[in-house]
Amino acid sequence: MIQAIKLIKPEIDLSKTVVDVEIADKNVSLVQGESYTLTFNAFEVGSGFVPVEAQWNISDTNVASISDDGEITGVDVGTVEVEGVHEDLEASILISVNSPSLQAVRNNLKKYFDGIALDGGWNNFSNFDVYMLETQGAETEDWERNNTNLRIESLARADEVLTTTGTYSVKRIAQDLLAAKAYGENNKVSDLLDVIKSEQAKDPLFGSVYTAASAYGYLAEANLIDELDADAVVTALIEEQRSAADGNEGGFVKGQYGPDFMSTTSILRTLNALKSEVSGSTLAELNSALDKGLSWLKTYKQTDGSIYPSGGWDDPLVDTVEVMWLMDDLNIDFDDEEWSTSGVTVVDYLNKSAMNSNKSFGSAENITDNTYAMLGFSLVGNTIPNDSTLYISLSDDNVSIKEGATFDFEATAHLLDGTKENVSNSAYWNVVSGSSKLESLGKGVFKATDSGNATVKVYSDGCEETAEIEISETSGGGNDTSNESTINVKIIALYCEKGKELGSDELSDYKSYEYYKVRKNGKIVITRSIILLILISNSSLVLQTSMDYCSWALDKSHVSYKFASDNDGFVKEIKGHRNTGVIGWMYTVNNHKPGVLAGDYDVEDNDKVLWIYSLDGDSVLTWNEAVEICKRLSQGTLSVESGRSTNEAKEQKN
């Protein structure tokens, strides 16, 4: 906003003077390994905020790094302050870096809230997904939908196997067992294991090697594989390893549809878990099968560090994490040269390529990919702090209010461990549509300024939530104003001596009002304005410039404000209202616009300084008009439309 509109010093080109700076990005949250380029703006008198180059500094390079062009990359979990400097002016923001595991949990939480079923079906939740959520520290009992929650749904699947007559896949039963174990339901775990033992006695492969590979792999994860007939399991599985004559020697699952990558990794993990349970020739065959299987897997190393059969339907993330799972069980280092390509490892792939630009994971971007992302990152030691935010909710997501009224939202952060935290004050609030109809007053409080519809969005720790607001017209009140037009005026602060200028003993020395609908003389004087009146009448004050009196009056009125850090003549913000483009603060002295910034204008006794927050740079009240509005508001004689009586309006203060 132009606060000085006429040049009086030819040697200074005010149209190019930078008086304020900002980092345009207000809500940035990164995942480890993710990058984002910040935008740095400078406020140039006559032009508003424009992008400029900046020198970037960061508080902790262990948490994030930043390049010369403002690209910031998450390194480790934590929070950093990023500062930009342009022409000795500084601006900074806080940026949080979260675990990729947290992002994967958030992704599956959203899918659960979106209604995706827990039934083990394709692209749906299985109890293995639930098991992994529990291992990440998620309090799934607080994941609620349709009058139930994820824990109840998960354990109900185990109860279904144990209490109803039917044929259930042993793979599904093993998944149910894993979830029950994670929940500490030991009786259910024992009962489900008995069901699996019974099925194994009938057929060690459970009718399908694919089912057996998955089921045994889950039991190995649960450390319960040794409860089965080890010799029978090992013999049956080794029989499914392909020979040179079969092609793809070392891979598992014979026949025209083999080998299968995930079946191979699961079987190898199972064989490794049973090494101590067999001996003699069976153990020798087991070790040979392991060696051949590992050699087969290595043939699928890719240049980006992933390990999977490219060119087919396989998901690189799922297959690579399956290999990492196996390597971890075998105590093989992830940077082992035999498992890397030109020094590029599976961990490199995980950190650089597992997450997509939209923060989904893998090629399918589904629940399974999110689950395997959790597993992969946990294998490399990635953990999620218990107080990490999973999502945020609003006290209301559909609001109907009248024009002139305010509404106070409450934003709640739902944390990983199931606790909740009010983040209304720390969150970033924004009117994403309908900004001409709704004004943000900060900390979740919004004021309806015109009828229509608006959308509010709140951001906190990488999460966001949206609310829709319907604003209806409100009828008039107070005096008869049928021949008057409506204006919006906001009195931020007022200083004057009692009875001297306004001629009313009812006025306090300092008074502050919120938004009101007021009417005056049949014409619109100014729209959505903010007024600050200062009468220079106390010569005992050791003050000199218009800016001096501005800050003094604001302090007396207990109103927050910000001035440009290196320019005493420029108002940056008053009560949360910042300069933006042509919108912003301007001042007059004795109803004239000075040609200098406020810090350069020396006031005299009896000068009348009026500050206005204008939407177009031209709408200005005269001193007498502003005084009349203040007086009538204070006395309750001015028509007010705000959902409150004129008496309530009279009492409204900061």
N, C-alpha and C positions, 0 to 999 in steps of 0.2 A: 504494500500500500504506500502511495506517495504521501509522506508527511510534510514535505516541503515541495511546493509545486512550481516555484519560480526561482531561477538562478540569480543570485546577487553577487556571486564571486566568479567571474568569468574563468579564472585560472583553474577552477574545480569543476569537472564534468560530473555532476551528480547523477546523470542518467546511467553512468557506468560504475558508480561507487557501490562496492559490495558492503552491505551493512549487516548481513545475517547469513548463516549457513545452516544446513540440516542434512541428515542422512534420511533419504526419502523412505527407506524401508523401515517400518515401525515394528513389524513382528516377524523376525527371522529365527527359525529353529532348524538346525541341521542334524542329520544323522552322520555318524562317523563315516568318513570317506566321501560324503556328499559335498558339492560345491555350489556356491551362489555368489553372483556378482552384485555388489551394493552400488547404489546410485547416490552421488553426493551433489547437493544443490546449493547454489549461492543465491541470495536475494539481492538483486541489483535494482537500485532505485530507478523507477521508470519501466522496468521489465518484469519484476516479480522473480520467483524462483526459477532458475535455469540450471541444467546439469553442468558441472565443471569438474576438472581434474582435482584430485586431492592427494595429499601425502597420508598414507594409512599407517596406523600403529595398533598393536594388539596387546592385551594385558598378559596373556599366557600362551606362548607358542606350543606348549604341551597339549593344550585343549584344541586350538585351531591355528591355522596359518592364513596369511592374507598376502596377496600379490600386489604389485604396484598399481594394477588397474582395478583393485577393489574386489577381486575374487577371493572369497573366504572359503576354506575347506575344513570340515570337521576332522579332528585328529583323535580326541579322546573325550569321554563323557565329562561334562562340566559346563561352566558358564564363563564367558569372557566379555570384556569390554572392548569394543572396537571404536577407535577414534579416527576421525578424518580432519585434516587441517588444510585450509585454503586461505592464503593471504593473511596468515596469523589468526584466523578465526577457526574455532574448533567446534565440532559436534560429535557426539558419541551415542552409541546404543549398546545394550546388552544382548548377547546372542547365546542361546543354549545349544549344546551339542548332546544329542541323545544316542543311546545304544541302538544299533540296527535291530537287535532282538526286540527292543521296545516297539519299534515301528512294525515289526512282524506281528507282535501281539495286538497292537492297535488295529492292524488290518483284519485280523480274524475276529476281533471284537465287533468291528463294523459289520462283517458278514453275518455274525450271530444276530446282531440287532436288526439286520436286514431280513431276517427270517429264514436263513438257510438251515435246512433240517440237520439234526444229528441222527443219521440213520446208516452211515457207512456207505452211502451211495456215491456215484461219480460226482465229483465237485462239491459234495456235501461233507459235513463234519463226521469224523469217526472218533472213537474213544482214544485212538493214538494221538489225535490232535488235542484232545482234552488233557491227556497225560503230559504232553509237552508244555501246554499252558501252565499246568501245575508246577512243573519243574522250573519254570521261569519266575515263579512266585506270584502268579496271578491268583487272586481270590475269586474263583469262578462262582462261588455261592452268591456273589454280588452282581453277576451277569444275569440280569433279569429280563424276561419277556413273557408275555401271555400268562401272567400269574404264576410263573415258575422260574427256575434258574438253571444254569448250565450244570451245576453239580447234581441237582435232582434228576435232570434229563439223563445225565451220564450214568448214574447209578441205577436208574430205572431199566437201562438196557441190560445190565448185569442181572437184575432181578427177573427180567423177562426170560433170560436163559435158564435161570435156576428154578423158576416157579411155573413155567408154562410148557406144555407139550409142543414140540416142534423140532425142526431140523435147522441148526444154525451152523454157519461156517466157523471152523475152528480158528480161522484168522480173526474173525469178529470176536470170538470168545477170548482170544489172547489179548486183543485190544481192550476189551472190557476188564480183563484181569489187570492190565497195566494201569488203567484209570482207577480201579478200586484200590490198587496198591498205593497210588499217589495220594488217595484220600484217606489212607490208613484203615480201610475196611478189610481187615485181615481175615475175617470169617468168610467174606465174599471171595477173597483171593483164594483161600483154601478150597472152597466149594467149586469155583470155576476151574481150578487146577485139576480137581478130581474128574470133572467132565472131560477135560482134555486128555487126561491119562486113559480114561475109558475109550475115547475115540482112537487114541494111538494104538491101543491093544488090538483094535480091529484092523487098522491100516496105518502104518507109520507115515504114509504120505497123505492121509486124510482124503483120498480120492483124487488129489491134484497136487503135483509138485509145487505149483505156484502158491497154493494155500499153505502147504507145509513149510516152504521157504519163509514166508512172511510170519507164520505162527511161531516157528522155532526161533526166528530172529527176535520177535517180541519177548519170548520167554527168556532168551539170552540176556536181553536188556533188563528184564525183571530179576535176573540172577536165580531163575528157577528151572533152567533147562536141565540141571543135574537131577531133578526130581523124576525125570522120564527114563525110559529104557535106553540108555546111551548107545549100546551096541546096535540096537535096532534102528535108531535114528541115524547114526553114522553110516551104517551099511546101506540104508535106503537112499540117503542123500548122495553118497559117492557114486552109487549106481547111475545117477542122473548127470554125472560129469561127462562132457563130450571128449571123445578121443580124436586122434589125428584123422582117423578114417571118417569120423562124423563131420569134420571141419570145425573150425573155431575151437581148437583143442584148449581145454582148461575151463571154458565157459560151462555154465550149468543149464540144464534142461535140454534133453535130447529131442529129436523129432524136427519136423519142418518149421515149427514156430520158435525153436531155440537157436542160439542161446539167448537167455534173458538177463539183462544187466543187473537189475535189482534183485532178482532171484539169486544170482551168483554172489553178490555182496552179502545178502542175508544168510545164505548157506555157509559161506566162508566164516562169517561171524559165529554161526552155530557150531561149526566144526572146531573152531578155535576154543570156544567155551567148553567143549566136551573133551579136549585133549587129556585132561587129568582123569577122565572117567573111563578111558579105554586103554588097552595095552596090547603088546604083541603085534601081530600082523595087522590088526585093526588100526592101531596107532600109526604104524608105518604107512598104511594106505591113506590115513587121514593127513599126515604130514605131506605126502606126495600130492594129494589133492589140493592142499593149501598152496603149495608152491606153484602148481600148474594154474590154479585159479588166479593167483596174484600176477603171474606172468601175462595171462590173458587180459586182465584189467589194464595193465600198463600199456597195452597196444592202443588204447583209446585216449592217450594224453593229447591235449590240445595246446596250441600256442599261448592261449590266455590263462593257462594253468588249470583249466577244467579237465575233467576226465569223464568222457561219455561218448557213445556212438553218434557222431554227427551225421546229419543228412536224413535222419529218421524222425520218429515221434518222441524220442527220449527228451526229457527235460534236463538241460545241463546242470541246473542247480541241484535237483533231486539226486541225480546220479553222482555228482561230485561229492555231495555231502554223505551219500551212502559209502563212497570210498573212504572219506575222512573218518566216518564212524568205524569202519573196518580197521583203518590205520591206527586209530586210537586204541582199539581193543588189542591190536598186535604190538602196541608200543613203538610204532614207526613214526619218526619225526615227520612233521608236515613239510619240512624243507629238504627232505631226503632227495638226493640227486636222482635216484632211480624213479622217483614219482613226480619230478618236475621237468619242464621243457625249457632249455636254455636259461635256467635259473628262475623261471617263472613258476610259482608253486600254486597249490590248491588254495592257500590262504590269500595269495594275490588275487586269484579269481574271485574269491568270496568277498574281499574288500572292495574290489574295483568293478565287478561285473554282476554280482548277484542281485543288487537292487536296481530297479529300472528308474527312469527319470520321474515317473509318477509315484514313486515310493512303494510300488508293488515289487514282488520278487519273482524270479524265474520266468520261463517262457510262457507258462500257462497263467501266471498271475492269480492263482487260486489258493484255496485253503491249504492244500498240500505244500505248495511252494512256501507259504508263510511259515508252516510248521517246520519244514526242512531248513529254512533260514534260521529259525530259533535254534534248531539242533546244531547246525554248522557253526554259528557264532558262539554257542555255548562250548563247543569242542575246543575253540581257540581261547577260551577263558573269558568270553564276554558275559558280563552279568548286568542285570537291571536293578538299579536302586529301588528299594521298596516304596519310596515316596515319589516315584515317577508318575506323571499324569497320563492316564489312559484316554480319558475323554473329558470334555466339559459339558455341563448342561445349564440351561437357563431356567429361571423360576417360571417364566412364561414364554411360549414360542409363538403364540398368536394373541395379539393385544388389540383391544378396541378402546380408543380414548377420544376425548373431544379436543377440538382445536383450542390451544392455549393451555392445556393441561400438561403436567409432567408425569413421567412414569419411571419407576426405579426398578431396574433389573437386578437380579442376583445371579452371579455366575459361580457355579460350583465345580471344582476339579475333583474327579473321581480317580483316586490313586491306585497303583498296582496292588497294594495290600488290602484294598477294600475300604480304606478310610476316605473321608471327604474333607475338602478344604474350600472355604470361601475365597475366591480370587477376584472379586468384583473390583477391588481397589488397584490390584497389580496388573490386571488384564488390559489389553488394548481394545478399545471400542471404536466402531466405525459405522457410519451410515452409508451402506453400499449402494442404495438406490433411494430416491426420494429425499435427497439432502436439502432441497428447497422447502420441504414440508416438515422436517424433523431436525432438531439441533441437539448435538451431544453436549451435555454439560459436564461430562467426565464421570468416571467411576460407575458407569452403568445407568446414569440418570439422563433422560432425554426429554426434550420439550417439543410439543407439537406446535408448529408455527403456521400451518395451513392444512386444509382438508385434503384428503387423498390417501395414498398408500406409501409406505416406506419399509425398507428392510434394514435391519441392524445385524451386524456380525461382531462377535467377540472372539479374540485370539488369546491363547495362553499356552506357553510351553509347547508350541507346535501343534496344538489342537485348536479347533474353531467350531462355533455353533452359530446358528442363524435364527432370528425371530422376525415375524412379519407383524407390522403395525398398521392398523386401519384407523385413520383420523377422520372424524366426522365434524361437521360444522356445529358451532354452538350459538344459541340465541343470545341476544343482547341483554343487558342488565343496567341497573343504576338509573341515571337521569334520562330524560327524553332526548334521544340523539337521532331521531328519525331523519333529520336533515344533515347529519354529519357523516363524514367518511371515516373508515377505520385505519389506524396506523399502528404499527408495532414499535414500541419503544422499550429499551432496557436502560434503567438508571443504574449505573455501576456504583458511583459514589458522588457525594455532594458535600462541599464545604462552604459555609458562609457563617457570618456572625448573626446570632438570633436577632430578628426584627430589623436588621439593617437593610438587606437587599430584598428579601422576600416579603417583608412586612407581616410576618406571622410568628407569634410566639409558640405555635404548635409544632413548628419545625425543629428537629434536633440538629445539632451541629453537623453530625455525620449520619447519613442514612443510605441504605442500599436496597434496591428493589430487584425483583426478578421480572421475567417477561410478562407484560400485560397487553391486552388489547385496549387501546385508548382512542378517543375520538376528539377531534379539534377543528373547529371552524370550517367544516364542510369540505376540507381537502386533505389529501395525503401529504404530510410534510416530509416524512422519511420512513423507509421500510426497514424493519428488523434492525434498528439502531441500538447502539450502546452509548450512553452519554456520561461524561465526567465533567462537572462544572467546578471551577476553581476561581473564587473571587480574591484578588490580591488586595487585602485590606489590613494586614497585620504587619506593620513595618518592623516590629521587634524580631521577626523571624530572620535568621541569617541565611537567606536564600536569594538566588540571583536569577536563574533562568526559568523558562517555562517548564523544562524537564525537572528542575529541582522541586518546583511546586507540585508537579504531577506525582512524583514519587512520595512527597510528603503527604499529600491528600490521600493517596492510596494506602499508605501506612496507617494514617489516622482512621481510615474506613475499614481496616483489616481486610483489604482486598489483595489477592495475589497478583503479581506482575513479574515480567521479565524484560530487561532492557538488553540491547546488543552489548556483548561483553567488552568490545573495544570502541564503542561509539555511544557516548553519553547522550547523543542527540536523537537516538532512534528507539522508539517503543517496539519491542518484539512481541509482547503478549500481555494482555490484562485479563485476569480471571478466566484463563483458558482459551481466550479468543486471540488467535495468531493472525499475522498478516499472511495473505495468500493471494498472489497476483495483484489485481487492482483492488481486492477486498482488504480492508485493514484500517489502521488508526490514522487519523488526521486531526489537526487542531486549528482553531481560530483564536485570534486575540482581538477583542472589541469588534467581533463580527467580520474580521478580515483574515485572509489566509497569508501568514508570513511566507517569505521566500526562502527561509532557512530551516534547518532541522531544529527541533525544540531545544536542544542543548546549546544552540548558538543564539537563541533569542532571549535578550535580557528584558524582564518584565519590570513594570513600574507600579507604584501604588495606584489602586483603583482600576488596574487592568482586569479585564474579564476574559479568562482563558477557558475555552470550551473544547474538550476532546470528544471525538465521535468515531465510532467504529462503523464505517460506511461500506456498503456493498458495491458502490460504483465509482467512488472517488469524488462525486459531485454533490450528493445529497447532504445538505448541511442545515441544521437548525440555527436560528439566531439565538443569542443569549436570552432574550426575553421569552422567546417561545419555550426554550428549555426550562427556564425558571418557572414559567407558568405551569408546565407539565409537572415539574417536581412539587410545586406548591399544592396543586390540586390533587396529586396522588397522595401527598402527605396528609392533607385535610380530608381525604375521602370524598371529594366533590367531583372527581373525574370518573367518567364511566369506565368500568373495568370488566373485561370478559376473560376470566381465567379459570372458571370453575370455583371461584371463591367470592365471598361477599366483599363489598368495598371496605368494610371494617377489617376483614382479614387481610386485605391488600395493604391497608394502612400499617398493619403490624409486621408485614413481611420484611425481614432483615437477613443479612448474611449470617 
